[in-house]
Amino acid sequence: MARILITGASGGLAQELVKLLRQDQLILLGRSQERLEQLYSEYDNVSYFEIDIRDEEAIRQVIETVYKEYGGLDILVNNAGYGIFADFDQISYQDIQSMFEVNTFALMNLSRLVGEKMKMAGNGHIVNIVSMAGLIASSKSSLYSATKFAAIGFSNALRLELLPHGVYVTTVNPGPIRTSFFDQADPDGSYVRAVDRYILEPDKVAKKIIAIFGKNKRELNLPILLNVAHKLYQLFPRLADTLALKIFNYK
């Protein structure tokens, strides 16, 4: 039975992960205790904590509680995050600060605190759910992409530091997933309608994520089409910018 901590536990992807991991010991972090109880009160082997993941001291206390109660963690899944798709000059300083706090700083802080304990134990796996937006920039996602590029850069360096100690770090970079994420990021639904043929189903993404648990895999990029686009983006950046401007400018 693996001990797995998942943040952003109220989200659609987390819900699918929990369904598939019912035999494991799950520790779920979310913003609303009421919502967590609605979703998971009937599950066995599940503990959940209402927490603001931007609060460093609260995170530290939860991790200490988890390690004391369960003796450690085998897998950390940093899944919390949100997006705003808007022109760069429509983004406020508060938007910048808030999104980096959730998408980047919280991920870094959790990875830092749990990674330190995994390093001491000599094993573990940190799985950071990031985004293809952290590999391929597109218009009207400047802030969101920036938070994700930063998360990937941190994860890549962390991977090199922890690998000699038997701890793996994997970034999962999915394209759009059919979840409530777009209720805030795309309130009028125009982006979702435009990319509907490419949208990923959360249950299928969850299965692919679970398949890499405990494996020394650098990254998982989904779907295949966007992974190919990422490779082209690296090889032919000027052409990629032209195509991104035409193809991905739906928002």
For each residue, the residues with C-beta under 8 A, 3 or more apart:
1: 23 24 25 45
2: 21 24 25 74 75 213 214
3: 24 25 27 70 71 72 73 74 75
4: 21 24 25 26 27 73 74 75 76 77 213
5: 26 27 28 29 66 73 75 76 77 114
6: 9 14 17 18 26 27 28 29 77 79
7: 29 30 53 77 78 79 80 106 110
8: 11 13 14 29 30 79 80 81 129
9: 6 14 18 28 29 30 36 39 40 48 79
10: 14 15 30 31 32 35 36 39
11: 8 14 15 79 80 179 180 181
12: 15 16 177 178 179 180 181 202
13: 8 16 17 79 129 177 179 202 205 206
14: 6 8 9 10 11 17 18 28 77 79
15: 10 11 12 18 19 39 202
16: 12 13 19 20 202 203 205 206
17: 6 13 14 20 21 77 79 206 209 210
18: 6 9 14 15 21 22 26 28 39 40 43 46
19: 15 16 22 203 206
20: 16 17 206 207 210
21: 2 4 17 18 24 26 210
22: 18 19 43 44 45
23: 1 45
24: 1 2 3 4 21 45
25: 1 2 3 4 45 47 70
26: 4 5 6 18 21 43 45 46 47
27: 3 4 5 6 47 48 49 66 70 73
28: 5 6 9 14 18 36 40 46 47 48 49
29: 5 6 7 8 9 48 49 51 53 62 80
30: 7 8 9 10 33 35 36 48 49 50 51
31: 10 35 50 51 52
32: 10 35 36 50
33: 30 36 37 48 50
34: 37 38
35: 10 30 31 32 38 39
36: 9 10 28 30 32 33 39 40 48 50
37: 33 34 40 41 48
38: 34 35 41
39: 9 10 15 18 35 36
40: 9 18 28 36 37 43 46 48
41: 37 38
42:
43: 18 22 26 40 46
44: 22
45: 1 22 23 24 25 26
46: 18 26 28 40 43
47: 25 26 27 28 69
48: 9 27 28 29 30 33 36 37 40
49: 27 28 29 30 62
50: 30 31 32 33 36
51: 29 30 31 55 58 59 62
52: 31 55 58
53: 7 29 59 80 102 106 109 110
54: 101 102 105 106
55: 51 52 58 59
56: 59 60 109
57: 60 61
58: 51 52 55 61 62
59: 51 53 55 56 62 63 106 109 110 113
60: 56 57 63 64 113
61: 57 58 64 65
62: 29 49 51 58 59 65 66
63: 59 60 66 67 110 113 114 117
64: 60 61 67 68
65: 61 62 68 69
66: 5 27 62 63 69 70 73
67: 63 64 70 71 72 73 117
68: 64 65
69: 47 65 66
70: 3 25 27 66 67 73
71: 3 67
72: 3 67 117 121
73: 3 4 5 27 66 67 70 76 114 117 118 124
74: 2 3 4 123 124 125 214
75: 2 3 4 5 124 125 126 127 213 214
76: 4 5 73 110 111 114 115 118 124 125 126 127
77: 4 5 6 7 14 17 127 129 209
78: 7 106 107 110 111 126 127 128 129
79: 6 7 8 9 11 13 14 17 129
80: 7 8 11 29 53 102 103 106 107
81: 8 102 103 107 129 131 147
82: 99 102 103 181 184 185
83: 99 133 141 144 181 184 185
84: 91 95 99 143 144 184 185
85: 140 141 144 185 186 191 251
86: 90 91 140 143 251
87: 90 91 140
88: 91 142 143
89:
90: 86 87
91: 84 86 87 88 95 96 142 143
92: 95 96
93: 96 97
94: 97 98
95: 84 91 92 98 99 143
96: 91 92 93 99 100 143
97: 93 94 100 101
98: 94 95 101 102
99: 82 83 84 95 96 102 103 104 143 144 147
100: 96 97 103 104 105 146 147 150
101: 54 97 98 104 105 106
102: 53 54 80 81 82 98 99 105 106
103: 80 81 82 99 100 106 107 144 147 148 151
104: 99 100 101 107 108 147 148 150 151 154
105: 54 100 101 102 108 109
106: 7 53 54 59 78 80 101 102 103 109 110
107: 78 80 81 103 104 110 111 128 151 154
108: 104 105 111 112 151 154
109: 53 56 59 105 106 112 113
110: 7 53 59 63 76 78 106 107 113 114
111: 76 78 107 108 114 115 126 128 154 155 158 169
112: 108 109 115 116
113: 59 60 63 109 110 116 117
114: 5 63 73 76 110 111 117 118 124 126
115: 76 111 112 118 119 124 126 158 162 167 169
116: 112 113 119 120
117: 63 67 72 73 113 114 120 121 124
118: 73 76 114 115 121 123 124 126 162 165 167
119: 115 116 122 162 165 167
120: 116 117
121: 72 117 118 124
122: 119 165 166 167
123: 74 118 166 167
124: 73 74 75 76 114 115 117 118 121 166 167 168
125: 74 75 76 167 168 169 170 213 214 215
126: 75 76 78 111 114 115 118 155 158 162 167 168 169 170
127: 75 76 77 78 169 170 172 209 212 213
128: 78 107 111 151 155 169 170 171 172
129: 8 13 77 78 79 81 172 174 209
130: 134 148 151 152 155 171 172 173
131: 81 134 135 144 148 173 174 175
132: 135 136 173 174 175 221 222 226 230
133: 83 136 137 138 141 144 145 148
134: 130 131 145 147 148 149 150 151 152 171 173
135: 131 132 149 152 173 221 230 233
136: 132 133 226 229 230 233 240 244 248
137: 133 141 142 145 149 244
138: 133 141 145 244 248 249 251
139: 142 244 245 248 249 251
140: 85 86 87 249 251
141: 83 85 133 137 138 144 145 251
142: 88 91 137 139 145 146
143: 84 86 88 91 95 96 99 146 147
144: 83 84 85 99 103 131 133 141 147 148 185
145: 133 134 137 138 141 142 148 149
146: 100 142 143 149 150
147: 81 99 100 103 104 134 143 144 150 151
148: 103 104 130 131 133 134 144 145 151 152
149: 134 135 137 145 146 152 153
150: 100 104 134 146 147 153 154
151: 103 104 107 108 128 130 134 147 148 154 155 171
152: 130 134 135 148 149 155 156 171 173
153: 149 150 156 157
154: 104 107 108 111 150 151 157 158
155: 111 126 128 130 151 152 158 159 169 170 171
156: 152 153 159 160 171
157: 153 154 160 161
158: 111 115 126 154 155 161 162 169
159: 155 156 162 163 168 169 170 218
160: 156 157 163
161: 157 158 164
162: 115 118 119 126 158 159 165 167 168 169
163: 159 160 166 167 168 169 216
164: 161
165: 118 119 122 162
166: 122 123 124 163
167: 115 118 119 122 123 124 125 126 162 163
168: 124 125 126 159 162 163 214 215 216 217
169: 111 115 125 126 127 128 155 158 159 162 163
170: 125 126 127 128 155 159 212 215 217 218 219 220
171: 128 130 134 151 152 155 156 218 219 220
172: 127 128 129 130 209 212 219 220 222
173: 130 131 132 134 135 152 219 220 221 222
174: 129 131 132 177 200 205 221 222 223
175: 131 132 195 198 199 200 222 223 226
176: 182 191 192 195 198 199 200
177: 12 13 174 181 199 200 201 202 205
178: 12 199 200 201 202
179: 11 12 13 182 202
180: 11 12 183
181: 11 12 82 83 177 184 185
182: 176 179 185 186 189 191 192
183: 180 186 187
184: 82 83 84 181 187
185: 82 83 84 85 144 181 182 191
186: 85 182 183 189 190 191 192 251
187: 183 184
188:
189: 182 186 192 193
190: 186 193 194 250 251
191: 85 176 182 185 186 194 195 250 251
192: 176 182 186 189 195 196 199
193: 189 190 196
194: 190 191 250
195: 175 176 191 192 198 199 250
196: 192 193 199
197:
198: 175 176 195 223 225 226
199: 175 176 177 178 192 195 196
200: 174 175 176 177 178 204 205 222 223
201: 177 178 204 205
202: 12 13 15 16 177 178 179 205 206
203: 16 19 206 207
204: 200 201 207 208
205: 13 16 174 177 200 201 202 208 209 222
206: 13 16 17 19 20 202 203 209 210
207: 20 203 204 210 211
208: 204 205 211 212 220 222
209: 17 77 127 129 172 205 206 212 213 220
210: 17 20 21 206 207 213
211: 207 208
212: 127 170 172 208 209 215 217 220
213: 2 4 75 125 127 209 210
214: 2 74 75 125 168
215: 125 168 170 212
216: 163 168
217: 168 170 212 220
218: 159 170 171
219: 170 171 172 173
220: 170 171 172 173 208 209 212 217
221: 132 135 173 174 226 227 230
222: 132 172 173 174 175 200 205 208 226 227
223: 174 175 198 200 226 227
224: 227 228
225: 198 228 229
226: 132 136 175 198 221 222 223 229 230
227: 221 222 223 224 230 231
228: 224 225 231 232
229: 136 225 226 232 233 240 243
230: 132 135 136 221 226 227 233 234
231: 227 228 234 235
232: 228 229 235 236 239 240 243
233: 135 136 229 230 236 237 240 244
234: 230 231 237
235: 231 232
236: 232 233 239 240
237: 233 234 240 241
238: 241 242
239: 232 236 242 243
240: 136 229 232 233 236 237 243 244
241: 237 238 244 245
242: 238 239 245 246
243: 229 232 239 240 246 247
244: 136 137 138 139 233 240 241 247 248 249
245: 139 241 242 248 249
246: 242 243 249
247: 243 244
248: 136 138 139 244 245
249: 138 139 140 244 245 246
250: 190 191 194 195
251: 85 86 138 139 140 141 186 190 191
